[in-house]
Amino acid sequence: MNLSSKTREAIVGYIFISPIILTILIFTIYPVFAGLYYSFTNYQPTEVQKFKMRFIPEEAMMFHTGVFPDEENVAYEDIAAIFDPVSFVLYDVGVNLNDKQVEAVKKYLDSERLIKDFLAGNLKEEMSVADFMKKYMKSESNLFKRYIPDFIGLTNFKKMIKDQYFWISLKNAFVYSIIVVPVQTLLAILLAVAANMNIRGRGFFKAVFFIPSISSSAAISMIFWLIYSKPGVLNRFLSYFGMQPIDWLNNPNTALGAIMVMNIWTTAGYFMVTFLAGLQGIPKTIYEAAEIDGAKFWTRFWKITFPLLRPQILFVSIMGIIGCMQVFDQIYFLIKNMRNITVSYYIYKNAFEYHNMGYASAIAMVLFLIILVITSIQRKLVKEEAFF
């Protein structure tokens, strides 16, 4: 088959970009849709492996009946009279069942065959729960092949409305974003302007401001823990002015503010590089013309520099909002009270501490929609084109 040069070029192009496309599909697109699906279920990550769990059926039968298979004068009728299939699977095998699975066990577990195999000593081999149910269920054994969470519709979202910690975490995330984003953006602009000036040592100062953004978040959190702790550096400094030591991170009134200061310090240097690139793209002739007209430094800054940095300001504000609404690591390392948690941290607690992945996924979807709406509004209200 003869292909045109344009088609061959397109095929080669797709081959080259296919690793990136696959990476985006696997690590970005699929998790979003998986999270959307799980948000409508009662997904419990601790139960994913429950049907793969291995056990010895004979031991489970001995626990359930209190009978040893090699005992004398043990009749089938005696065991059948006390055997409860649902209780056996739930408590002696140790598998949590949903309502549909409970009904299936009641109706279709072949108790007669199981008890006879027990008395004959045929249950000594270890097997998985799935294999056991496949062997002893007369029907509906497919319900026990793998864990499938129950579809519960909007239950997780209704629960969210009454969850006080969700509203606390959402409020904290908004307050965090409203304070941190403007401050870190303005500070980053000022740092970029200073770094763009022809002064001695500006390379050193660029490195100093940028280092926090490439340092380990865990390491920086531990440094600030030493600063903010009750016997820490900050309280020692304040003691010289007669102030009593404050437990900055354990006091709900100061903990979130302390984290904000740390975040501004660590991110301003990163965004400084973005603004520095924008500054270096502004023609020097504009500043020269302004100086000839007698414009002072701050006039040039507000009338020339700030408007011409509009594309960078939009980018930094959007990235700042996304980062602040998703802030997690500093909260995880430094804050221990539930009054100062953020949404991302509350998602983590539900997913990995409370083992309620379905509810965590629902919160994650709400956070995703909130960030999507905010960034869309930003793009509508603030155009990328620079203006005078």
Disulfide bonds with the S-S distance in Angstrom:
none
